[in-house]
Amino acid sequence: MPGEHSLTETRTTVHVVRHGEVYNPAKILYGRLPDFHLSELGRQMAKADAEALADRDVTHVVASPLERAQETAEPIAAQYGLEIAKDTRLIESSNFFEGKQVSVGDGALRDPRNWWVLRNPVTPSWGEAYIVIAQRMFAALQAARVAAEGHEAVCVSHQLPIWTLRRYVEDKRLWHDPRRRQCGLASITSFRFEGAKVVGIDYREPAAHLVAMSPGARNAKGA
């Protein structure tokens, strides 16, 4: 984390929101595929996020171009009378398994057909490099900070990009165990800035009571 900063620096907060639950009856890893929308429960999660941010000084709302992110941003932007900007840097990471029925713990790691794809968990070999995700997400974070300088911004993105961004800012190694990510559905990871430097990170789950209503929500595929 950054060190000490002058109290005269402009203070800005960027709230990075993970989208709500997605309607996915086929239970595939949907990744960047189009036409995956929030479920009814997911829409309630988005409203819970809007309520959690209702008393904040939000002047800018931006989201990944994917439908689930745009739909999560809608009630947040609406309560401030703001348009939703799009930033492709907030998009889900690319993944070899996109469109397939695969998830953590389902045996994919033991299938010899996948071993070549899974050969390097550090990069990772099955998708977009963590460092590329981190750098594009950090650029989007800074862009949102500039757009809302002196106020607050909301960015709506996806689990892996958000968690990778947080580890990057905290100067931690980027490869990790996906089962240990602190980035639940409709969670809010808030980056507090003084000037252009992050001075603190906060995390909360306003929709936790709704997530608990969906048996498979915490391991929702596609992130």
N, C-alpha and C positions, 0 to 999 in steps of 0.2 A: 504494500500500500504506500501511497505517497507520504512524504514527511510533513513538516510544518509549513504553513502558508500564511501569507499576510491576511489580516482581518479585513483589509480594504478590497480584497478580491471579490468580484461579483459571484454571488451564490445562486446556483441553479441546480435543480433536481430533475433527473430523467428517470421516469418509472418505466421499466421494461416488463411488459405483461405477456405471459404465455396465454395463448388462445384457450377457449373452453373446449369441452368434450365434443368430439366429431361423430356424426352419424356414419357408422362404418359396419354394416351388418355382415359383410364378407370377411371382416377382420383381417384386412391386408395392411401392409405397411404402405401408406399412401404417399408419403414423402411430398414431392412437388406435383403430383398428379392433380389435374383440375377437377372441379365439381365435387369436392368433399366439403360439405357444409356442417355447421354446428348442429348438434342434436337439440331437441327441445330443452334438455337439461343443460346443454352447453350454452344456450341463449340465456338461461337463468344465471349461469355462472358469469356471463358477460355483464349482466345487470348488477350482479353482486360486486363486480369490480368497479363499475360505474358508481355505485353507492359508496364504496370504500374511498373513491377519489373525489367525491362530490365537494368536499370542503377544501380542496387543493387549488393552487393558483396555476391551473393548467391553461396554457396559451397555444399549444401546438400538439396535434395528434397525428401520428404517422404509423403505418402498418405495412407488413409484408403484403405483396400482391395476392397471395393465396386467399381463397374465399373465407376460410375459417378465421384468419387473422383480421380481415376486413370486417367480418360480422361481429367479432369480439370488440373491435374498436367503435362500432356504430353507437351503442348507448353512451359510451364515454364522450365521444365527440358531440353527440346530440345535446347532452346536458350543458355543454359550454357554447353551443351554437357554432362549432368549428367544422371545417371540412376535413376529411381524412386524406392526408398526403400518402403517397405510395413510395416505398424505398425498397428496391430489389435487393439491397444489401441485408435486409432483415428476413429474407426468405429462408425456408427450410434447407438443410444441407442435402446435397445429392447423395444417393445411396444405391449400390448395386442391387439391393433386395427390394427396391421400390416396385410395388404392384404384386409382391409375393406375400404369402401367408407365412410370416416369420416373426418371432419375437424372442426376447431374452428368456432363456431357460426352456425353449421348446425343442431342443435337440439339433438346431442348425449347426452348432459348433462341432457336432459329432458326425455330420454328414460329409463323407469324403468328397462329394461333388463341390462342396463349398470351401474346402481347405485352401485352395490357391487364392481365392478371394479374401479369406480371413488370415492370410499369412503374416500380416503386419498390423497389430492393433495400435501401434504407436502413431502411424501416419494419419488415419488408418487406411489400409489397402482397399477396403470395401466402399469407400466414398470420398467425399470432399476432405481435403487435408484440414486438420484441426487449426493449423496456423492460418490458413486461408480464411476459414470461418471466423477466427478471432479477429483478424485484421479488418475484414469487411464489416463485422458487427461493431468494432470499436470506431470505425469511420462513421457508421450510421449513428452511433451513440453521440459522437462529437457533433455531427451535423444537427441532431435534435437539440443538443445543448445550445448551439449557436442560434438556432431558430427561436428558442424560448429563453434566451439569456436574461438572467435576473428573475425568471419565473420558473415554471415547471412544464415538462413535456411528457408525453406518453408514447412509447413505441410498442407495438404489438408484434410479437415474433413467435418462435417455436422453441421447444425444450432444449435440444442439443445446441443450437446457436446461442441461446441465452446462457446456458451453463458454461459453454466454452468461453464466452465473453467474460463471465464472472471470474473464471479461473485465470484468464489472461490478465485481467485488471489486478487480481490478487497475486500475480506473479507466481502462479502454481503451474506444475506440469499440465499440459493440455490433455494428454490421454488419461483415461479414467475408467472406473467401473460404472456403467450406465445405471446400475441398480441403486447407486448412491447419490444420484443427482438430487440437489435440493431445488426443484423446479416443478412443482405440482401444477396440475391443470388450473388455469386462470390465476396463477400465482403472480405476485408483483415483486420484482427485484428492483429496488430503487438505488440509483447511483447519485450521490451528493457531490457536487462540484464546488470548488472555490477557483474561480477563473476557469482554466481548461483542465485542471487536475482533479481527479477523484479523491475525495477525502473521507468517504464513508459509503458503506453499502448496507442497505436494510432489506429484509425479506419478510413477506407475509402472504397468507393464503386466505383471502376474504371469502372464497367459495368452498372452503374445506368441508362445510356441512353438506354441500351439494355433491362434492366429490365422493363423500362417504355413501351417498345414495346409489352410486353406480359401481357394481362389483368389480368391473375391469378398468375403471377409469384411471387409476394410478399408473397402470401399465399400458395406457392407450397407445395404439400403434400409429405411426406416422408422426407423432409429436408435434 
